[in-house]
Amino acid sequence: MSGSFFHFIDFPLLRLQLLTCQVMKKFGEKLRVLRKQRGLSVRELAQILGHASHAYLSRIETGQKKPSLEFAITIAKLFNVTVDQLVNDELELTTRINYVCE
């Protein structure tokens, strides 16, 4: 009986973990689309964001790394989209072209 109790408890937690992974992967896919729409390489985007290495961005794009809220906000501002559009699978990316000028 106790085994079924733990199975019941663990299932929602596992499902939440799987959903989190899917959202993070989708975020990475959307980041890649936005980056490519601007004609930027991963290295160029890393440089714009002030990252010493492009590895962090690569891991986010492939879903291996979870972006922080601060990173999501920075990306949203940079590409003129909402954080909702980046993390919500139901929302499509709609962007206005605003080129980054430094």
N, C-alpha and C positions, 0 to 999 in steps of 0.2 A: 504494500500500500504506500509506503513512504517513497518508493521509487517513482510511482506515478505522480506524487505530489511534486517531487523535484523536477520531473519531466515537464510538468505543467508550468513551473516557475521558470525553468531554463529556456523553454521555447520562445516566450516573448523577448527575453534578453538576446537570444541568438538572432531572432528576427530583427530586432533593433540594430544589432551590430551589422547584419547584412544590409539593411537599409542605409545605414550610415556609410558603409563602404560604397554602395551604389551611388549615393549622392556625391560623395567625394570624387568618384571616378567621373561622374557627369560634370562636376565642376571643372575637372581637368580637361575634359573634352571641349567644354565651352571656352576655357582659357586658350586652348590650342586654336580653335576656330577664330577667336578674336585676334590672337597674335598673327595668324596667317593672313587674315583679312587686311591687316595693316602692313603686311609684307615684312614682318620682323622675324628674325631667327630667335631661338631661345637665348642665345648669348646676348643679342641686342636688347631683348626685353630685360634680361637680368641686369644689364648695364644701366638701362633707364631706371630700373627700380633700386639701383644702388647695391645690388648683390655682387659679391666678389666672384661667385661661381654660378654657373647655369644649372648645376646639378639639382639644387632645391626646386627650381621651376620644372625641370624634367620629371622629377619624382611626383610633383603635384599633377602635371599633365597626364601621367600614366596611372594615377590613382594610388601610388605607393605611399604618398605623404598627404596628410590632412592639412589644408590651409588654415591659418589662424583667421580669426574674425578681422583683425587688422589688415591682413593680406587681402582678404576678400573685399574689404572696403576700398583699399588702394587700387585693386584691379578694376572694381566697379567705376571708380572715379576716372581712372586712366582711360578706360574704353567707353565711358559714357553709357553705362548700363546700370541697372540696379543690382544690389546684392541678391535680391529675390530672384532675378532672372538667372543669376549664376548658380544658385543652390537649389532652386525649385525646378524639378524635371518637367512640370506642367507648363512652365513659361518658356517661350521661345526667346532667342536673342534678337532684339531689335536695336540697332545701333545707328547713331548719327556719326558721320565721320568727323571727328575732332582730332586733328593731328597734334601729337605731342611736340611742343616747342621748348627747347631748353636754352 
